[in-house]
Amino acid sequence: MATSAKVMLKRRGGRVRSKLAKVNNGRPRLSVFRSSKNISVQLIDDRAGVTIASASSLETELKGKIGKGSDVDTATAIGKLVAERAIKAGVSEVVFDRGGYIYHGRVKAVAEAAREAGLKF
């Protein structure tokens, strides 16, 4: 039985989230979504079921400042932006949810930029 790439991505993402749920200790989850053209990041409080902060390459205020959403430079800018918004909201410690994606390229750039901007994970 052949499974599609989408199904496998969703399965890996579920596995990652279930492992994070065991070790998060009440910390919010920094979740990354990566498409072929854009990237978005959300800081999610799973207990309350709310999004604390978010940033995306589709935001109108960033459109002129950043290049296309599918490069590492944009991912770095998004990581810094979401970290600034999280700290402004009073969150300094998070768990990083890479979804089903490999920790490489744009996903890694988001994580490193968020760390440099002050988030701890």
RADAUR-V736208 format. One record per residue. N is the residue number from 1. RES is the residue in three letters. SS is DSSP state (a for helix, b for strand, c for the rest). PHI is phi as a letter, one per 30 degrees, with the letter a starting at -180 (NA if undefined). PSI is psi in whole degrees, 0 to 359 (none if undefined). Layout:
N RES SS PHI PSI
N RES SS PHI PSI
This chain:
1 MET c NA 120
2 ALA c d 136
3 THR c c 145
4 SER c d 165
5 ALA a d 324
6 LYS a d 318
7 VAL a d 318
8 MET a d 320
9 LEU a d 316
10 LYS a d 322
11 ARG a d 315
12 ARG a d 319
13 GLY a d 319
14 GLY a d 321
15 ARG a d 317
16 VAL a d 314
17 ARG a d 323
18 SER a d 324
19 LYS a d 323
20 LEU a d 325
21 ALA a d 332
22 LYS a d 337
23 VAL a c 4
24 ASN c d 336
25 ASN c h 40
26 GLY c i 1
27 ARG c d 148
28 PRO b d 163
29 ARG b c 128
30 LEU b c 102
31 SER b c 135
32 VAL b c 134
33 PHE b b 128
34 ARG b b 123
35 SER c c 183
36 SER c d 337
37 LYS c c 342
38 ASN c b 171
39 ILE b b 141
40 SER b b 151
41 VAL b b 138
42 GLN b b 144
43 LEU b c 112
44 ILE b c 131
45 ASP b c 105
46 ASP c d 332
47 ARG c d 313
48 ALA c d 342
49 GLY c i 35
50 VAL b b 156
51 THR b c 123
52 ILE b d 314
53 ALA b a 156
54 SER b a 161
55 ALA b a 146
56 SER b b 153
57 SER c d 355
58 LEU c c 355
59 GLU c d 138
60 THR a d 326
61 GLU a d 339
62 LEU a c 344
63 LYS a e 317
64 GLY c d 334
65 LYS c d 326
66 ILE c c 162
67 GLY c d 214
68 LYS c d 156
69 GLY c d 0
70 SER c c 25
71 ASP c b 165
72 VAL a d 325
73 ASP a d 319
74 THR a d 319
75 ALA a d 322
76 THR a d 316
77 ALA a d 320
78 ILE a d 320
79 GLY a d 316
80 LYS a d 317
81 LEU a d 315
82 VAL a d 327
83 ALA a d 318
84 GLU a d 317
85 ARG a d 325
86 ALA a d 315
87 ILE a d 323
88 LYS a d 328
89 ALA c d 357
90 GLY c j 19
91 VAL c c 127
92 SER c b 340
93 GLU b c 131
94 VAL b b 171
95 VAL b c 140
96 PHE b c 121
97 ASP b c 104
98 ARG c d 0
99 GLY c i 222
100 GLY c c 9
101 TYR c d 152
102 ILE c d 142
103 TYR c d 83
104 HIS c a 150
105 GLY c i 236
106 ARG a d 323
107 VAL a d 317
108 LYS a d 322
109 ALA a d 320
110 VAL a d 313
111 ALA a d 313
112 GLU a d 322
113 ALA a d 321
114 ALA a d 322
115 ARG a d 315
116 GLU a d 327
117 ALA c d 356
118 GLY c k 354
119 LEU c d 144
120 LYS b c 127
121 PHE c a none
